Amino acid sequence: MIHDNPLTQPQPVSFRPAGILQGLKLFTVLLVVGSASRTMAVSLVEDGKPLARIYVNLPAPTQTLTSAQQTLQTAIDDLNYHLEKMSGTTLEIVRTADAKSIQKPAIVLDQLALSAGATTTKTSESKEGFRLLTRDGNLWIGGESPQGTALGIYATLRRLGCDWVMPGTIGEIIPAIRTITLPDLDESQTPDFLIRRLWYRGYRTKEHPEQPGERARFEQWLRRQMGGNFQHVTSGTGGHVWDAFTKKHKAEFEKDPTMLALVRMPDNTLVRRGPQLESTHPRVIELFVEDIRATYKKNIEAGTWTRETPAGFGIGPADGLGYSLSPESLKAGSGVIDPIVGELDRTDELILLANRILEKIHPDYPNAHVGFYSYSTHAGYPVKYVPNPKIAQIFAPINFSRFHSVVDPLSKTQAVYKRVVEQWGALSRKQGNPLTYRGYSWNLADNILPYTKVRIWGEELPFYKQHNLIGMNVEGTKMWSVLAPSDYVFMRLCWNSTLDWKDLLNDFCRKAYGKGAPAMERYHLALADRQREARQEAGSFNAFHLMYDDAWVNEAAKTVAEARSAADTEPDRQRISFTTHNVESLRRYLAYHRATMAFDFPAVKTTYDAMASHWQTAYDQNSDMVANEGPSYLKRYLLKFVDGGLLYSTAPYAMVHRLPDAMPTAFDADEVGHLKHYHETAFDDSAWVTSRTYTTTWDAQDLTDGHRSGAVWYRHRFTLPGPGENKGIGLFMGGFEDEARIWLNGQLIGTSGRRFSNPAEYDLTAAFLPDRENLLAIQIVRNSAANEIGLGGILRPCFIFTGPRLEKQAPGPSLELKRVLPGGETADP
C-alpha cells in the first residue's frame, strides 16, 4: 500500500525564492573577487582561539525571519555548533549589508558572497546550487538562494571531517581539531535530484506513539545530509485519488452510478461500485476538469497564481483492485495482462483519462499537469496512446523484488520494471514528461529483521538519473539499527549519484564504527550479498528462513562482536551494539520459524514472545533504533496463528494429525474446480503436480507466473480413530492467501471468508469417517492479486485436532457455489 503524503495536494512551481535580487540592491559597494585574486587556504581557528568571523546579511535574532532566512540562520547556528565541538570555540556572527566591513579571515555568506562574485557556475531549478571559494584569506559561500547557501555550509562541514551517520548526538561524527584551516577551494555544486526526500511514514500504533525529539532529530539529520523537499510540479500529481474524488462528488455519483466501476462480485454478478471509477465516462472527465479549473481560479483570485503557473493534480485510482469491466473500459485499455500482478494492465486507460483532461484544460491553463502512480495494475508503459507531455509519472514499484535493484539480473521481477522505466525515460527525454520515484526505505511488512538497501540504492540512483528522473520521494521508517547505512548511502547519492556505493559504505563504517569499521563493513557487505544471492523475492517475513540460517547468524554475530572488541571509543561501541539488535532479531525469528515447522506451539509462543520482548528492549534503549510498526506487523501477520495454534494443540484440545508440507496440487484459474469434482473422493488426482506449502513460498517454487488470480486446490487423505465421546474433530488452517474453502469426503464444510495470512478453524465432525480413509479437499481462493508478492496457497502449518466441538462449522459466511454461464449469468452447478 502506498501511503499518501503531504505532497499530494496541487502545488505550483516556485522558480525563484523572493528576496535575493532585492537584497542585492541594498549594496552600494560591490567587492569583486576577481580572477587576479590569490587563491589560498583560510584559517578559521588556531589552537582553540577564533580567528575568523561569519559575515551575513540577516536580521538580528530578535526579529522575525522569513522561512528562507530561518533556513540559513539554522545552518549558521549548526556551523558554530560543530566548530565549538571541534575546537572549543565559536565564531562571531557579524550581521551586515556592508561589504566594506568584511575583515579577513572570514566566512562570507549568501548575498555578501554573491556581491563579491562568488556566484555558482552551476544552477538548478530548485535554486539549491552553491559555490565554495577560498580567496584573499576568506571563505565565500554563495548560493542560488539562502537554501543553497545553507547547503554550502553543510558541504563545508563535511570537508572539515564532520558527518552524521544517524539522527541525534550518537550519530554526530565531529573530529577534535584545535586548529581549523580550510584548503584551497573553488567548486560549484548542484543536486542530481531536485527532490531528495526521506520521510517518516508516521506513527500508526497507539502502543508506541511518537517520543519527544524523534522527529526533530530526524529533520536535523536530513538538513545535514543535504536533503531537499523542492515543490516541483510532480509533487501534486501523486496519491490514491479516486476514493476521495467519489466522496467529494458524492451527489454526482449517487445521481449517476454509471460513473462508478462495473465490478464482478463474489457471486459473479456485475454491479456498479466504488472506489474505482468508470474512467471513460464523460462526466467523470468533466468533474476532474472542473476541479482543476476551480483550483486555478481560486489561486488566481488570491494573486498567488497566473494562468501560466505550472501546477500538478493527481488523477490516480484508489489503492487496491476492483477496476471496471465495462465494455468502454476494456476497449480503452490495451488488453495486456500485467506480468507480475496477473490482472489487466490499466496504464492505457489512465493515459487516455489524463489526455482527455488535459485536452480540455490546456486552452485556459497550458501548464497544468496531471499524473498517477506507476503502481500495481497501472505500472506499465502505454501501448495505445501517446501520453501528453504534461503527464507526470511517479514510479512506485511495490510489485517487484525488495531484495534486488532494478538493474539486478538475479531478480525475476525487476527486469519488467526496468524496461518500463527505460521506456518512460526515453519519452521524457523526447518530450519532457516529468518523472519521479516514490518508494520505501525498508522491507515492507517486516520492520524487524536485518535488511539493507546499500547495493540497491547504489545501483538504482545512477539508473534513475540516467533515465531522467528528477526526484526521489522515499517513505522511511524509524529503524536506524537496521537502515542507517542504507539511508546514509541514499542521501549521499541523491546529491551526487556518481559516487560509488561501496566507497560510501566504507566511509560510513569508518565514521560510525572507528576501529571496528573493517569488521562492520564485512558484515554489511555479507548482508547485501546474501540478500541478493539468495534469489528470494517473497515479501514480509516469508522468505527469511530461505535466505538465512543459524550458521549465517552465528558468523554475523561473531563479526559484530569482533568489531565491538576492536572499537576504542564508547560512541563507536554503542553504534556497533545497535547492529546486534537486528542480528539477534533474526536469530529469534529463525528459532520461531523452526518451532512452527515442528508444530511445537508452546515453543512457537515462547519464541514469538521473545521476538516481541527483544524489540521492546531495543526500543527502551533508544527509540530511534527500531521501527514503531515492528510489533504491529508481528501481531497482524503472526500472532493469531501463534495463539490459534497453541489453543487447538493443547488441552482441552489435542493435535492428532499434521497436514503434510507437500500435497497433490491443481491450479484453478477460473475457480471451477468444484464443477470438475476436485472435492469428490472418487476423483483421480494422480496426475496432479505436487507442490510444497508452509516450508517455502510460491516464488521459491517458480509458481507465481500465471497463477496470480483464481484458486489452487490441495488434496490429502488420512485415517484417524474417532475423537472420543462428546468430542469433535476439527481442522486448523494456519494461514493462506486469502480464502480457504474446505470439503471433507465430498461434503462442503465451509469457507474462512477473506482473511489474508490469518488462520481459520473448521468443524469436520459431521463429515468425518472414524477408522476409515478420509479425503480432505482444500481450495485456496485468491480474492486479491495485490496481497503480497511471491506468495500463494497455504502459507503456514495446518493440522487436525480433537476436543470440544466448535460452535461453528466454518468461520466465514455461507457459501453458495454456482457456475458462470455465457455473458456472466450464474446457475446452480
N, C-alpha and C positions, 0 to 999 in steps of 0.2 A: 504494500500500500504506500502510495506517495502521500505524505502529509503536507497539506497546503501551508504556505509560509507567508509572511507579511509582504513579500514582493509580488504577490499575485494581483494586487489592485492596479488599475490603469495608472501608468506613470509616464509623465512627459520626459523627454531627454533634456538634460542640462548640458549645454555646450561650453559654458564658461562661468566659473564662480564669480559672483559680483565682488567688487572691491579692489581687485588687483590694479586695473588700469587707473581707477580713480585715485588709489593711493599713490601711484607713481606721479600724479600731477602735483602732489604736495612738495615734491623735491625741487628746490631751487638750484641745487648744485648737483651735478652728475659726476660722481667719482668713477672714472672708467678704468677698469683693469685691462690695460692694453696688451697687445702681443709682445711689447718690448719689456713688460714687467718680468721680473725674475721669478721663476718657479722655485719654491724652496719648502722645506719642512716647517711645520708650525708647532711650537711648544705651547702646551696648554697649562701644564702643572709641572713644577720642578721640586722634587724632594718633599712632596706633600703640601707645597705652597702654591696658590693660584698665580698664574702669570697672565692668562688671557681673561677677557670679558666677553660676554654674549651680547651682541647688539641686535635689536629687533624693533621694528615699528609696530608695537602693540600697545593698546591702552593699559593703564595701571590695573593691577589685580582687583582693585576695589570697584572698577567699572564693569558694566555688563558687556560681555564679549559675544560676538556672533558665533554661530556654530563653527565656522571656518577658523576664526581666531582662537576659539577654545581648543580645537584640534591641535593647532600649533603650540599653544601655551602648554597643553598636556605633554607634548613631546619635549618641550624645553625643560619642564619640570622633571621628566624622566631622564633627560640628559644629565641634569645636575645630580639626580639620584644615583645614577651609575658612576659618575665621576667621583662622588663622595665615597661610594662603596669601594672604588678602585684605589683612590689616593688619600682619602680622608678629608678632602676639601671640595667645595663647590665654587662655581664661577659667578661673579657678579653679573646680573642682568641689567643692561642699560637700555631703556626704552626711549627711542629717539627716532625722529624722521630726518635728522640732520646727518648726512653722510660725512660731513667735515669733522664731526665729533669722534669718529672712529679712530682709536689708537691701537696699534698693533702691540702684541699679538692679540687677535680677536677671532671670535666665531661670529660671522656676519650672516644674518638670516633673511630670507624671504625678500621683501621689497627692497631693502637696503642692498642685498646681494644682486638683485636684478638691475638696480640702478647703476651698479658698478660694472655691469657687463657680464655677470656670471649667469647668463641665460642658458637654459638647457639646449643642447643641439639635437635632442630627441623629444618628440611631443607625442601625446596620446589623447584620444577622445575623452578620457576620464580626467584629463588635466592633472595627472599624477607624476609627470616627469620631473626630474630634478638634475642639478649639476653640482658635483663636489669639486671645488677648485682651491688649491693652496697656492697663494701668490702674495708676494710682498709681506710675508710674515703673518698672513691671515688665512683662515678657512672660510671660504664663501660657499654658502648653501643656498642656491636659488631654485625655487620650484615654480612649476606652471601655476600653482595655486598654493595656499597655505598647507593643504593636504600633501602636495608634492614636497614642500619644504620639510614637513614633519617626517615623511618617508625618508628624505635625505638624512635627517638626524639619526634615524634608526640604522640606516646603511653605514653611517659614520661609526656608531657604537659597535656594529659588527666588525668593522675594520679594526677597532681597538681591542678586539678579542671577546666582546660580550656576546652572549647568545641566550636563548630561552627555550629549554627543551620540554617544558610543560608549564602549566599555569602555577602561579604562586611563587613565593620565595624559594621553595625547594627546586623550582625549575630555572632559577636565575644562575647563569654562568658569568661571573664577573671577576676578571683577574685582578689580583692585588698588584698595583703598579704605582709607585710613589712619584715617578716622573712619566708624564704622558706627552708624547710627541706624535704628531701625525706626519706620515711621509708625504712626498710629492704626490699630488693628486690632480687630475683633470679628467673627470669622467662624467658622462651623462647616462642616465638610466630611465627607462620606462618599463611598465609591466608587460609581460607577454599576454596576460589575460586581464581584461578590464574588470571583470568580476572575479574576486578571489575570496569567496565567502564560505567559511566553515561555521556552522551554527548549531547550537544545542537544540535538539528536537523538542525540548520542553520536558516537564516533569509530569508524567502520566500516571503516577501512583500516589495514592493517599498515604500509604505507609511510609514513604520516603520523600517528603516534599523538599523543595529547594532549600539548601542550607545557606546561611548568611555568607556572603562573599564569593560563592561559587561562580556565579555569572560574571561578577566584576573581575575576578581573576582571569577568567577565560577571555573576556573582552580585552583586557590589558595584554594578554598573550597574543591575541590576534593583531593588535596595533603594532606590537613589537616585531611580529613576523611579517609586517607589511601587507596585511590583508586589506581588502578593498571591497566596498559594497556600492559600487557605482550604479546609479539608477539608469541603466540602459533601457531602451525601448522594449527589449525582450522581458524585462522584469515584470511587466504587466500581462504577459501572454500565457503564463502557466496556470496550473491549478486544475482541479476537477470541478468543472463549471456547471454542467448540465443540471445537477440536482438543485443547486442554489438558483439557477435560472428558472426552473419549473416552479419553485416556491415563490420567487419574485413575481412571476406572472401566473399565479395560481388561477385567477379568474379566467384568463385566456385558455388555459389548458382544460379547465372544467367545462368551458363553453364548447371547446372542440377537442375531444380526446384523441382525434386522429393525429394530433401534433405529438403524441407520445409514441414510443416504440411499440411495434407489434411483436409480442414476445410469446414463445411457446411455454406453456405451463407444465408442471409435472404430469398432469392428466392428458397432455398432448393437445389441449385446446390452445387457440391463439387469442390473446387478449391485448388490449392497449394498456400499457402501464409504464410508469417511470421507474427509475430516474432517467433512463436514456430517452433520447428524443428521436422523432422522425426528422432526420436532418435535411431531407429533401422538401419538407413541407414549406410552401411559400410564406406562410405566416410565421413560422419559426425563424426563417431568414430575416423577415422584416422586423421581428422583435429584436434580434441582435443589432440590426441596423439602427433601430430607434434608440436602443440603449447607448450605442456609441455616439449618435448624434446628441443625445441628451448630455452626455459627459462633456463633449466638446463645448456645447452651448453654455453649460454651467461655468466651465473654466474660462471661456472667452469673456463672459459677462463679468467674471471676477477679476479680469485683467491679467490672469496668470498664463493663459494660452492664446495662441492665434490659430487661424485656420491651418497654418503650415506646421504647427507644433507636432513633432513625432510623438506618438503615444501608442501604447500596446494594450490589447484586450484579449483575454482568454476566451476560447470558444470550445474547449475540450470536453470530452464525455465525463460522466460521473465515474468514480472508481468502480471496478468490477466489470461484470459482463452484462448480459441482458439487452444486447443490441437488436435493432429492428430487423425482422424477417419479412418485411413488406416487399412486394414486387418493386416498388420505387427505390427502396434502399438497396436491394440486391442488384438492381440494374445500375445504380450509381457506383457500386463497388466494383472491384477488379475480379472477384470470384476466386482470388488466390487464397489458399489456406496458409495461415501463419505457421511456419515450420516448427516453431517452438511451442506455442500455445495450443495449436491444433484447431483453432477456430478460424472463421472467415476473417481475413485481414481487412480492417476498416479504414486504412490510411486514405485510400482514394475517396471514400465518402466524405471524410473530413476535409480533404483538399478541395473537393467540389463545394462544400459548405463555405469554406474560407474564401474561395474565389468569388462565389456569388455575393457574399457580404461585401467584399472589397470593391467589386464592380459597382455596387450601389453607393458606397460611402466615399470613394475616392474623388468623384467630381467636386465634392464640397470640402473634403478633408484628405488631401492627397498623401499625407504622411501617417495615416492611421495604419497600424499593424495589427494582425491577429495571429494567434498561434495556439498550439496544443502540445502536450507531452507526447514524445515518441515513446510509447509505453504500451505494454500488454498487447491487445489485438490491433493497435494502431501504431506499431513500431516498425513499419516497413517504409519502402520508398514508392511513391505513386507510379503507376504504370499507364493510367488512362488520361491523366490530366497534368498539365504543366503548372506548377504552383506559381501564384503571383509572387513577384519579388519581395513583397512586404508580408509574406507569411513566415513567421518565425518558427523554428523547430527547436524544442527543448528535449534533449536526449535524456531519458530516464530509464536506463537499461536494467529493469528489475527482473526480466525473464531469463537472464543469462548467468553463467557461472560467476559466483562471487569469489572464487578461489584463483581466477585467472584474469589476465588483462585482455583487452580487446584484440591485441595482436598476438596472443599466445597460441601457437599451433597445437598445444596439448589439449586445448579446450574443444569440446564437441559443439558448444553452442555459440561461443564468441565470434566464430567466423561469420555467422549470419549477421550479427550486429555490426561487425567491421565493414562488411560490404555496404550496409545501409548508410553508415557514417561517410564512407568514401563517396557514395552517390550524392548525398546531400552536400558534402564538401565541394564537389565539382560544380554543383548547381550554384552554391553560394559564391564561389569564385567567378562564375559566369555572370550572375545577375544580382548578387548581393543579399540573398536571404540570410538574415541573422541567425546564427546557431549558438546554442549554449548547452551546458551539461547540468543536469540535476540528478545527483546521485547520493550515495551513502558512504560513510567512512568506516562502517563496521559490517560484520556478518549478520544480516537481518535475522531477527527472531532467535538470537542466541545471547549475545551481550555478556557472556561469562568466560568463554573458553579462549585459548590463545588464537590469535588471528593477526595477519599482517597484510598491509597493502603497500609496503615499501617498493616491491617489484612492480606491482600493479600500477601504482601512480607513476613510477619511474618509466614504465613503458607507455602508459596511456597519455600522459600530458603532452609529451612531444608529438604523439599521433594526433591528438586533438588540435594542437597548434598548427600542425601541417595541414589539417583539413578545415581550417578557417573558423574554428570555434573561438568565440570571444570571451566566454565566461565560464567559471567553474563555481556552481552553487551547490554546496555539499552539506547534507544534513548529517550532523555529527552526534556523538553521544559521549557522555562524561565517563570515560573508561580509560584513563591515562596509563594505568598499569599495563594495558594491552596495546593501546593505539598511539602512544607517544611518538615512537619512531615514524609511524605511518603519517601522522598528522604533521610532524615536522617536515618530512620529505615533501608532502603535498604542498604546504605553504611555500617552501623554498622554490619548488618547481612552478608554482603559479606565477611567481615573479620572473623566473628565468628557467624556461623549460629546456634549455640546452645543457643544464647541469646533469651530471651522471648520478643516478640514484645510489649506486654503490659508494661513490665518494661522499654523498650526503649522509648515508648511513654511517660511514666511517667517522665523519665529522660529528654526527650526533653522539656516537658511542664515546669518542674521545672526550667530549664535553660533559656528557651525562654521567659517565662511569669512571673517569680518570684512569687509574692504573688497572682497573677492571675491564677496560674497553676491549682488549683483544678477545677475551672470553665471551663478552656480551655480543660482540659483533659476530662471532661464530654462532652463538645462539640464534640471533635474529636471521642470519643467512640460512641456518639449518631449518628454521621455521618456514621461511619463504620457499626453500627448496622442497621440503616435504609437502607443504600445502599445494604446490604446483604439480609436483611429480606424482602425487597420489592419483591424479586424474579423476577426482571425485567432484561432482557438481550438485549434489542434492543439498537443499538449503537447511537452515536452522541447525539443530544438533545432529541431524540424521546421518551425516557422513563421517563424523569424527572418529567413531570406532573403526572405520575402514581406513582412516588416514594415519592414525597414531596407535601405538601400543605401549605397554609398560616399559619396554626397552628404550623406546624413544624418550619417554618421560624421565626415566632414570638418568639417561645421558644428558638431557636438558637440565635437570636439577643439579647434576654434577657440574655442568658447565657454569651455571649461575652461581653455585657455591664457590667455584674456583675464582670467579670474578669478584665475589664479595670478599674473599680472603685476600685478593691482590689489592683491592681498593684501600687507600690510606687516608681518606677523609670521611667523616661521618655523613655529609650530604651524598657522596658517591655511594657509600654503602646503603644508605636509605633508598636511593633511586634504584639500585640493584635489587633491593628487597621487594620493591613493588612488583618486579617481574616474577618473583617467586609465587605471588598470589595466583597468577593465571596458570603457571605450571602446576601448582597444587590443585587448582580447579579442574584441570584436565585429568590429573591422577584420580581425583574423586569421581569425575564423570565416568571414566573408564571402569572404575570399581562398581559404580551404579549400573552401568550397562552390562557388565559381567553378571551381576546379580539378576538382572532381568532375563538374560539368556538362560540362567539356571533355574528360572521360575521360583527363586528363593525370595518371596515377597517380604518377609521380615527383614532380610538383608537389603532388599530394594528400598524399603522405608528408611532403614538406617543410613544408607549411602545417600539417599535423597536429602535427608535432614543434614547430613554432613556437608553437602554442597551449599545448602542454604545458610548453614551456620558459618561456613568459611567466607561466604560473601559478606555476611554481617561483620565478621572480624575485620575484613579489609575496609569496609565502609567506615567502621568506627575508628580505624587508624587514620584514614584520610579519605573523605567522601569524594574527592576529585578522582580517586583511583579506580572506582568501579561504577558501572552504569546503574542508574536508578531502576532501569527496566529489567535488570537481571532476575530478581525474584519473581517479577510478574510473568516473565516468559517461562520460568520453571513451573509456576502454578498453572499457567494457561495450557502448556503442552504436556506436562509430565505428571502433575500432582493427582489428577483424577485417576490416571492409570495406576499410580502408586497406591492410592487409598483403596480403589476398587479391587486391585489385585490382592492386596492384603486382606480385605474384608472377605472375599469369596474363597480364599485359600486357607483360612484359619477358622477355628471353632467360633460359632457352631457350624460353619461350612467346612468342606474339605475338597481339595483339588484331587480329582480321580483320573484325569486323562489330559495330557498336553497335546494340543494340536501341533502336528509336525511343521517344521520350517518349510520344507519342500512339499508341494502338493500338485496334483494334476490341475492344469490351468487352461482356461479358454478366454479369449478376448471377445467382447460382445459390444461392438461399436454402436449398434442400433438399439441396444437394450431389449433384445427379443429372445434371449436365451430361454426364458420360460416357455416360449412358444415352441422351441426346439426340444423341450423336455429335459433341459440340463439338470433339473432338480429331481428327476424321477430316478428311482432305484434301478430300474432296468436299463437306463441309458448307458451306452458303452463309451467310457471316457479313455479307452486305451490309446487312442490316437492323440489325445491332448498332450501338450507340452508340459514339462514340469518346471515350475518357477519357485524361487525362494521368496520368503516373505519377511519375517521380522529380523533376520540376521543381516540383511543387506538392503539395498534400495533398487528401485527400477532403473535409475541412472547407471548404477554399477553393473546391472544385467543387460544394458542396452535395450530396455523395454519401453523407453519413453517415446521414441519415434513412432508415430502412427497410432498411439494409444492415449492421447491426451483428452479424449472425450469418450462417453459411453460407459461401459461396465467391464468388469473382469469377474470370472467365476472360478471358484475352487471347489473341489470335491474331496471328501475324506470319509473313509469307512472305519468304524470302530465297534468293538464289542465290550460291554460292561455289565456287571451284575446290577440288579435293581438297587435303587437308592436307599431302601430301607423303609420301615413303617413311618408314616406321617412325614416323609421327606420327599423333596422334589429333586429333579436333576436340571441343571442349568448350564448355560454357555456364557462365558466371559470373553468378550471380544476386546482386546486391549487397546486397539487404535487402528484407524483405517482412513482411507480417503475416498469419499467422505460420508457415505451412507452404506450400512450393512443390512442386506436382506437375507433372511435365514429360512431354509427349509430343512426339515428332518423327515426322512423316509417319504419324500414326496409331498409332505404336508407343510403349507406355509406357516411359519411361526410368526413372522412379522418383520418390521423394519426398525432401525435405530432412529430414522429421521436423519437429517443432515447434521453432522457433528464432527467436523474435521479434526483428526488426531486425538479424539477423546473416546473413552471406552463405552461399551453398551452391554447390557445383560439380558438374557432371554431365558424363558422358562420352556424347557424341552419336554417336560414330564408327559404331557398328553400324547405326544407322538413317539416317545421313546419305547424301544423294544428291549427289555432286560434279557441278558444272556444270549442275545442274537445280534447278527450284524446290523448296524445302523448306518445309514447314508446321510451324512451332513453335507448340504449344498449351500455355498455362500456366494452371494452376488454382491460385489462391492461396486456401487454406482458413484461415478464422479459427477457431481452436480455442477462443479465449477472447475474450469481449466486453469483458474488463477489461484489455487490454494497454496502450493509451494512447489518450487522447481525440483525435478528429479525424483518425485515420489509417485506412488500409486498402490492400489490394492491394500493388503494388510500391512500395517506398519509395526505392530507390537505383538508380543506373545499373547496367545489365546488359550483357554483351557475349559474343560468341562468340570463342573463341581456338583456336589450334593449338599443338602442341608435344608433348612426351612424353605418352603416353596415361595417363589417370588410372587408379589402381588399382581404383577402384570406379565403377560406372556412376552411382550416386546415393549421397549420404551417409546417407540415412535408412534406416529399416527396410524390409523387403519390404512391398509394398503390394498388398492384395487388395481390389479394388473390388467391392462387392456392391450389390444393390438391396434396399430395405426393403419387406417385404410388410405387408399389413394386420395390425395387432396387434404390430408391431415385429419380426417374424421377418425373416430375411435369406435371400437366394438369389443365385445367380450371375446377372450381368447378361445 
